[in-house]
Amino acid sequence: MKKLVALILVAAMFLSLAGLAIAEEKTSIVVWTYPIGGWGKAETVDTIVAAFTEKYPNISVQVEYLDYAGGDDKVTGAIESNSTPDVIMEGPERLVSNWGLKGKMVDLADLWTEEALADISAVSEAVVAACKSPEGVYYEYPLCMTTHTMAINYDVFEKAGALQYIDQENRTWTTENFEKAMQALKDSGIEHTGIVYCGGQGGDQGTRALAMNLYSAQFTDAAHTQYTMNSEAGVKGLQKLQDMVNAGLLTADPGIAAADELQLFANGTAQMSFAWNAANATNYASQVTFTPLAMTFPTDDGKPELAGGIWGFGIFNNGDATKIAAAKDFIRFVSDDAVQGPKSVYATGFFPVRASFGDIYTGTEKESFKEFSMFMPYLGDYYNVTPNWPVQRTEWWNLLQRIFAGGDVAAEVEVYVSNANPK
């Protein structure tokens, strides 16, 4: 009996030492991040990594920074050479509908606990849906989100008597009242009420949201397989824009993109911007000499749907269980930790996907961002995950150019859909 007890104690000791060795096993992970706010700057990310390694001293983190000019090519090259990073930070259009559906990413279902799912769903079901494949596999774990709005020159609207046509409390307006407001501005002598830019894909989320919301069109089917702006509601919205341009209630310019339109809004030439958001409100704050008021896009049913951005993390499947586990520890810490999580979001300049994080901007140097938190519930379907997305973007501004050059709206939308949809 004594020998048996001794053997058991020795076995227990070895198991304990083995467990200790595993717990203390050192590993390293590589994180690549696109320029998502402060996550594109080493001085910001170094602080986040330092906090992580303080809690997980056995995991070292190497960070590399991508840009949108060459980032996709770098990732493609890494996939082809089997040298992908462990963690990558971007949006569902890359993590889910590109690399995830190609079988390159790890299923992150274990990160999506019941608590996390409830916390994120309380902010937006659209975020949850965007992070998983059509088959329900989670390839992204989200950190932050934003919505893109439009904006008006409050002072000019007030002077023209056009404020009566907007709901200032909820920042909404109807399609009918939008047209009335434009007529009031025109009658007061305003030359450029708003400019529908179509000189490139920059800021195209604004013109899409404008055309869609006017009559509650859906940009794609529910499964995100086809572009559907050739629907009755889609054609009707685009026809309304063409009619308003022809009537002088709006201006269309095939020579400018969003950056140009924003500058024209900031200097008072145009009285609206269709490419507004928290970042642009900050970027142009020193230039505007009027009060810009962020607004939803006008809609016929009083339920605006805003385009938005969702950013988070995915893990490339490199076949190393230790590195995958370490990568998940990193994601949990920067995304879920009650202290670090809000700091990680604040670094992006966007908004939390978790309801429990609450208001992260009051009392900070980014206090003005708080205004845009009211628009988060208006986030619409995240259709950016639909196949042929880059092709669609080019076809969209080409469509607008043809329409505003006098093309038949219904016929031109059919051309757009034919060119944009996967064959």
N, C-alpha and C positions, 0 to 999 in steps of 0.2 A: 504493500500500500504506500509506504514512504517513497519507494522508487517511482511509483506511478504519479504521486503528487509532484515529485521533483521533475519528472519528465514534462508534466503539464506546465509547471512554472517556467521551465526552460523554453518550451514551445511558445508560451505566452510572451516571454521576453523577446524572442526572435521576431514574433509577429509585431510586437510593439515597435521594435527597432526598424523593421521593414516598413511599417506605416510611417514612422518618423522620416525615414529616408525618402519615401514617396512625397510626403508633405513638404520636405525641404528641397525636392528636386528643382533645379534651376532650369529655366527655359527662357526663350526670347521670342517676341512676336514683332512683325512688321506691320505698321499701319499706314495706309495711303489715304489721303483726304483731298477731295476737290475743294476749291476755295469757297467754303460755305461760311460767310462772315469771318469772324475771328479765327475759325478753324483753318483758315488759309495762311495764318501767320505763326511763325515759330515761337515768338515771345508769348503768345496766348496758349498754344498747345503745350509748350514746355511746362507751364504751370500745372496744367491738367495732368500731364504724364507724371510729374513729380508727386502729386497727391496720390496718384494710383500706385506708384512704386513704393511709397511710404507704407501703404496698406498691404501691398503684395511685393515684398522685397525680393522674392525669388523670380519675379517676371520682369525682364527688361524689355523696354519698348523703343523701337526705332521708327521714326515718323518720316515719311516722304510726302512732298506737297505737289499736287497735280494742278494744272490749269485746264480750262476748257478748250484751249486751242489744240493742245497735243495730248491731253490726258487719256482720251479714248484710245488713241493709237498706242500709247504706252501700255495700257491695260491689255489690249489685244495682243501686243507683242509678248507680254508676260504670260498670257494664257497659252500662246503657241509654244513658248519655250519652257513651260512648266515652272515658272518663277514668279507666280503671283504672290501678292502680300497675304498676310493672314486676315487682316481686317481692312475693309475699305468703307469710306464714308461718302454717301451720295444719296440719290433719290430712287424711287421705285422704277422709273423708266430705264435705269441701268441695272440696279441690283436685282429687280424682279423680272421684268419683261425682256431683258437682254441676257445677262449672265446667269440668272437663276433658271430661266426656261431652257438654257443651253446646258444645264446640268453641272455648272461650275461652282455652285454655292452650297453651303451647308444649310440644312433644315434647322431653323431656329425656334421650333415649336416649344422647346423647354424654357426659352426666355419669356414666352407669352403665357405667363401664369394667369390664373383666374383674377388675381389682384391687378396685374398689369393690364389685362384685357378690359376689365371694368373701368380702370382709371383712364385709359386711353379712349375707350368708347364714350365715356362721359363728355369728352371734348369733341370727338368727331368719329362717326362710324366710317366716314370716307377714308380716314387715315388707316384704320384697321384693314379695310378692303384693299387698299392700295399696296399693302405690305405683303400680300400673299398671291400666289399664282391662281389661275382659274381652278386648279385642282385643290386649292386650299393649303398649299405649302408655304409657310412663312420664310421668305428669303431676306426680309429686312426687319430690323428692330428700330423703330423711329425714336428720334430725339426731339425734333422741333418741326414747326410748320409755320406757314404764313399764308395770307390771302392777298391777292392783288385787287386793288380797288380802282375807282376813278376819283377825280377831284374837281371841284368847281372853285372859281374865284368868287368867294362869298361877297366881297364888297361890290363887285359888278352886278351880281345877281340881285343884291339888295337894292341897288340904285335903279335897276331895270324893273323892279317889282316882280321878279321871278322866284323869290324865296317862297311865295305862297304855293308853289307847285312841288315842293319837297317836304318830306317828313324829316325834320331836323333831329328829332329825338332818336329815330331808328336809322337815319341816314338812307332812307329808301325813297323811291318815286316810281310812279307808274309810267308806262310807255306813253299814254295820252298826255300826262303832265310834263313829261320830258319834251314832247313836241311843243307844248304850250310855252314852256320855259324858253326854248330856243326861239320861238316866235317873239316872245317878249324881249329877248336880247337883240334880235334883229331889228325890231321896231325901235329900239333905243339907239340904234346906229352902230351896233357892234358888227364888225366885218367878219372876224373869225370867232364864232362861238366855240366850236370844237373841231379839231382836225382829225379825220380818219386817215391815219398814216398807213401807207402800203408800199414803202420803198425797200422793204427787206423784212427778215423774220424777227428783228429786234423788237421785243415788247408785244409780240403777236398775241400773247394771252389776253391783252386788253381788247383788241378788235374782235377776237373770238367771243369773249364774254359779252361784249356789246351786242353783237349780232344774235347770239344765242338767247340772251335774256329778254329781248324785246317781245318775243312771243313764246318763251319757255321751250325752245328747241333743245334737243339732246344732241351733243356733238358726236357721240358714238352710240352703238347699241350697248345694252347692259353688260354684255360679256366682253366688251372692248375688243371686238374683232373687225368691226367695219365703221367707217366714218359715215354719218347719217345726216349731214346738213342739207341733203336734198329732200328732206321731209317737208311737209306743208308748212310747218312752223319755221323751219330753217330758211326756206325760200322767202317766206313772208317777212322775216326779220331783215334779210339782206335787201329785199325790195324796199322796205321802209327806209333803210339807210340811203339807198339810191335816190328815192323820192325826196328825202330831206336835203340831200346834196343838191339835187336839181332845183329845189325850191329856195336854195340859199340859206337853209336853216343849219346846215353843217358844211364843212369844207372837206374835200378829199385831196390828198397830195401823194402822188405816186413817187415822189422824189425824196421822201423822208421816212425814217423809222422812228422808234419810240424815243431814242435819245434826243433827236431833233425836236420832236413834239414836246418833250419835257422842258427843253430850253425855251421854246416859244411860250409855254405856259408860265414858266418862271419869270420871264421878262414882261409878261402881261399882253403879249400879242394874241395868244389864244386864251379863252376864258375857261377851258376845261382841259383836263388830261385824262386819257384813257389808260395810262400806264403808271398809276400812282401806287405807292405802298409805303411802309414805314421807313425803309431805307432811302427812298427818293425824297420823302418829306424832310429827312435829315440832310441829305446831300444838297438840296436846293434851298435850305432854310435861310442861308446868308444872302440869297439873291432875290427872294420874293419881297415885294413891298406891299403885299396885300394879305388877306387871310385866306389860305387854302383850306377848303373843307372836304375831307375824304367822304366819298359816297359809294354806295352800291350802284350797280348798273340798273337802269330802268327796266321794269318787267311788267308784263300784262297781268300776272296773277298775284303780285305782292310778295312773291317768294324768290328773291334773287339767289342765284347760284354763282359764287365767285370762283375763278380759277385760283390755284394756289400752288405752293411748294411744300413738299414733305422731304425731310432729310433724316437719315439715320445710318445704321451700320449693317453690313453684311460680312460674312466670313467665306473666303474661298476655301474649297475643299482640297487641301493639300495632302490629305491622307495621314496626317500626324495628329493622333488623338490628344497628345499632351499640349500641342500648340492650339488646337481647337478649343480645348478646355480653358487655356489661358486667355484666348481671344474672347471667350464668353465672359470670363471674369472681368476683362477690360470693359466690355460693352455694358455689363450690369453696373459696374461702378460709375461710369461716366453718365449713364442714362437713368439709373434707378435710385442711386444713393440719395438719401434725403437732403444731404448737404451739398454734395458735388453735382447732383443732377441739375438743379436750378442754375448753378454756376456754368455748367456745360452749355445749357441753353442760352444763357445771357451772353456767352461768348459769340454765339452765332448772330445775335441781333434779331432773332426771330422769336417765336412763342412756343411754350411747352405743349407737348402732345398729352401731357398728364394733367388731369384736373387738380390733383393733389399739390402740384407745384404752385398753383395760384398765380398771383400777380408778382412778377419778378422785376418790374421796372420802377415802381413807385419809390421815390426817395433816392433814385440813382441818377447818374449823368445822362441816362437814356429815358428819363421820365416821359418825354414826349411820345415814346413808343406806345405808351399805355393806351392812347386813343385807338390804336389799331386792334387792340385785343377784342373790341366789341364786334369785329367783323369775322372772328373765327367761326362762330356758328353758321355763317353763311357759306362756308367752304362747300363747293359742289363736288360732283363726281370727279375723281382724279383720272381723267381719260388719257393722260400722257403715256400710259402704259400700252396703248394700242399699237399694233405692229405698223411699220412704215412711218413712224413718227417723224423722222427727219425729212422724208419725202413730203409728208403732209404739210409741214411747216412752209416749205417752198411753194407748194401748190396753193396754200392759203393766200399768201400775199399776191401771187399771180392772179388768183381769182378776183380779189378786190380791185386790182388794177383794171382787169377786163370789165368788171361791172361799172366802175366809175368812169370808164371810157365810153360807156353807153351800151355795153353788151346786154343781151337778154338775160335776166337774172336766172331764171329756171334752167335755161340751156347751159349757162356758164357753170352753175353749180353741178350739173351732171358731169361736165368735163372734169371739174375739180375732184369729185367723188371717184370717177373712173380712174383718174391718175393716182389718187392718194391711196385707194384701198388695195390691200394685198391681192395679188393675182393668184 
